[in-house]
Amino acid sequence: MAVRLARGAIEYSIAKKPKPLLALTPVFGDKRGIFVTLTLAGELRGCIGFPYPVMPLGDAIEDAAVAAATGDPRFPPVRKEELASIRLEVTILTVPIPVIGEPGKRPEKVEVGRHGLIVRGRGTSGLLLPQVATEYGWDSTTFLDHTCIKAGLPERSWTYANVEVLTFEGQIFTEPS
């Protein structure tokens, strides 16, 4: 249902197709963090989301889907001709929680394949979804390093006490290939 909602929002926005009539369950009215990821031929084509539960799930999915297709600054907007080849993934997040304890021991508290990461510090932040580490075969230290890089921080910044690390989990829904 989440993926159909995302696809409908993108097709409405780009191709002016009518939105599908979906009988959404009550959970779609709950505030949840989410990300929508678009791929084309197995390569990232857009990814936007809300790490925190700031709006109802249904609205967040539609907003993030359209933003991933038209507003990800790393990519040009998705063209109508690409829509049939784009594959969507919706990740519904738990609320991020800080990793507590000695900064140098943070890798012990990050479970690859289960946790996504947010690194915050020095006025910037970066987020990587749980599936990223498994897709690249990273261990928890490499995952932390790459989240720092995503935040524009040097590797190993996660070892500093003034840099915050948070974990979250994600339930992933994908379109069939």
C-alpha positions as CSV (number, residue, x, y, z in Angstrom):
1,M,0.0,0.0,0.0
2,A,2.8,2.4,0.9
3,V,4.5,1.9,-2.5
4,R,1.3,2.3,-4.4
5,L,0.6,5.5,-2.6
6,A,4.1,6.8,-3.4
7,R,3.9,5.7,-7.1
8,G,0.4,7.4,-7.4
9,A,1.8,10.7,-6.0
10,I,4.7,10.7,-8.4
11,E,2.6,9.8,-11.5
12,Y,0.1,12.4,-10.5
13,S,2.8,15.1,-10.1
14,I,4.8,14.2,-13.2
15,A,2.4,12.6,-15.7
16,K,-0.9,14.1,-14.4
17,K,-2.4,10.6,-14.0
18,P,-5.2,10.4,-11.5
19,K,-4.2,9.2,-8.0
20,P,-5.3,5.7,-7.3
21,L,-8.2,5.3,-4.9
22,L,-6.7,3.4,-2.0
23,A,-8.4,2.2,1.2
24,L,-5.7,3.3,3.6
25,T,-5.6,1.6,7.0
26,P,-5.6,3.8,10.2
27,V,-1.8,3.6,10.5
28,F,-1.5,6.0,7.5
29,G,-2.9,8.7,9.8
30,D,-0.2,8.1,12.4
31,K,2.8,10.4,12.4
32,R,5.9,8.5,11.2
33,G,9.3,9.2,9.7
34,I,9.8,7.9,6.2
35,F,12.1,7.9,3.2
36,V,11.2,7.2,-0.4
37,T,14.1,5.9,-2.6
38,L,13.9,5.8,-6.4
39,T,16.3,3.7,-8.5
40,L,16.7,3.4,-12.3
41,A,18.5,0.3,-13.6
42,G,19.7,-0.4,-10.1
43,E,21.2,3.0,-9.6
44,L,20.0,5.7,-7.2
45,R,17.7,8.2,-8.9
46,G,16.4,10.1,-5.9
47,C,16.0,9.7,-2.1
48,I,14.1,12.1,0.1
49,G,12.4,11.7,3.4
50,F,11.6,12.8,6.9
51,P,13.7,11.2,9.7
52,Y,11.3,12.3,12.4
53,P,7.5,11.8,12.6
54,V,6.4,15.3,11.6
55,M,3.2,14.5,9.6
56,P,0.8,11.6,9.1
57,L,2.3,8.7,7.3
58,G,0.1,8.9,4.2
59,D,1.0,12.6,3.7
60,A,4.7,12.0,4.4
61,I,4.9,9.2,1.8
62,E,3.3,11.4,-0.9
63,D,5.4,14.5,-0.1
64,A,8.6,12.5,0.1
65,A,7.8,10.6,-3.1
66,V,7.3,13.7,-5.1
67,A,10.3,15.4,-3.6
68,A,12.5,12.3,-4.4
69,A,11.3,12.5,-8.0
70,T,11.5,16.2,-8.5
71,G,13.5,17.9,-5.8
72,D,16.6,15.7,-4.9
73,P,19.4,18.2,-5.6
74,R,21.7,15.4,-6.6
75,F,19.6,14.5,-9.7
76,P,17.6,16.2,-12.4
77,P,13.8,15.8,-12.0
78,V,12.4,12.5,-13.1
79,R,11.0,12.7,-16.7
80,K,7.6,11.3,-17.7
81,E,9.4,8.9,-20.0
82,E,11.4,7.4,-17.1
83,L,8.4,6.6,-14.9
84,A,7.8,3.0,-16.1
85,S,11.5,2.2,-15.4
86,I,11.8,3.8,-12.0
87,R,11.6,1.4,-9.0
88,L,10.3,2.7,-5.7
89,E,11.2,1.8,-2.1
90,V,9.5,3.2,0.9
91,T,11.2,2.9,4.3
92,I,9.0,3.6,7.4
93,L,11.2,4.6,10.3
94,T,11.1,4.3,14.1
95,V,11.9,7.4,16.1
96,P,15.7,7.9,16.1
97,I,17.4,7.4,19.5
98,P,20.8,8.6,20.7
99,V,23.6,6.0,21.0
100,I,24.6,6.4,24.7
101,G,28.1,5.7,26.1
102,E,31.7,6.2,25.3
103,P,32.0,7.6,21.7
104,G,34.9,5.2,20.8
105,K,32.6,2.2,21.5
106,R,29.7,3.3,19.3
107,P,30.4,0.6,16.6
108,E,29.5,-2.0,19.3
109,K,26.0,-0.5,19.5
110,V,25.3,-0.3,15.8
111,E,23.7,-3.5,14.3
112,V,24.3,-3.6,10.6
113,G,21.2,-4.8,8.8
114,R,18.9,-3.5,11.6
115,H,20.0,0.1,12.3
116,G,20.0,3.2,10.2
117,L,22.3,6.1,11.4
118,I,22.1,9.8,11.8
119,V,25.3,11.7,12.7
120,R,25.0,15.3,13.9
121,G,27.6,17.8,14.8
122,R,29.4,21.0,13.9
123,G,26.2,22.4,12.5
124,T,25.5,19.6,10.0
125,S,24.0,16.1,9.9
126,G,23.8,13.1,7.7
127,L,21.6,10.0,7.5
128,L,22.0,6.6,5.9
129,L,19.1,4.1,5.8
130,P,19.6,0.6,7.3
131,Q,19.7,-1.1,3.9
132,V,22.7,1.0,2.8
133,A,25.3,-0.8,5.0
134,T,24.1,-4.3,3.9
135,E,24.0,-3.3,0.2
136,Y,27.7,-2.3,0.4
137,G,28.8,-5.0,2.8
138,W,30.0,-2.5,5.4
139,D,30.8,-3.3,9.0
140,S,29.5,-0.9,11.8
141,T,32.7,1.2,11.8
142,T,32.6,1.7,8.0
143,F,28.9,2.5,8.3
144,L,29.6,5.2,10.9
145,D,32.4,6.6,8.8
146,H,30.2,6.9,5.7
147,T,27.4,8.5,7.7
148,C,30.0,11.1,8.9
149,I,31.0,11.7,5.2
150,K,27.3,12.1,4.3
151,A,27.1,14.8,7.0
152,G,30.1,16.6,5.5
153,L,32.3,15.6,8.5
154,P,35.6,13.7,8.4
155,E,35.7,10.0,8.9
156,R,35.9,9.0,12.6
157,S,34.1,12.1,13.7
158,W,31.7,9.7,15.4
159,T,34.5,9.2,18.0
160,Y,34.1,12.8,19.2
161,A,32.0,13.5,22.2
162,N,30.5,16.6,20.6
163,V,29.2,14.6,17.6
164,E,25.9,12.9,18.2
165,V,25.1,9.5,16.8
166,L,21.5,8.2,16.6
167,T,20.1,4.9,15.4
168,F,16.7,4.0,14.0
169,E,15.1,1.0,12.4
170,G,13.2,0.8,9.1
171,Q,10.4,-1.3,7.7
172,I,11.1,-1.5,4.0
173,F,8.5,-1.9,1.2
174,T,9.6,-2.3,-2.4
175,E,8.0,-2.6,-5.8
176,P,8.5,-5.8,-7.6
177,S,11.4,-5.8,-10.1
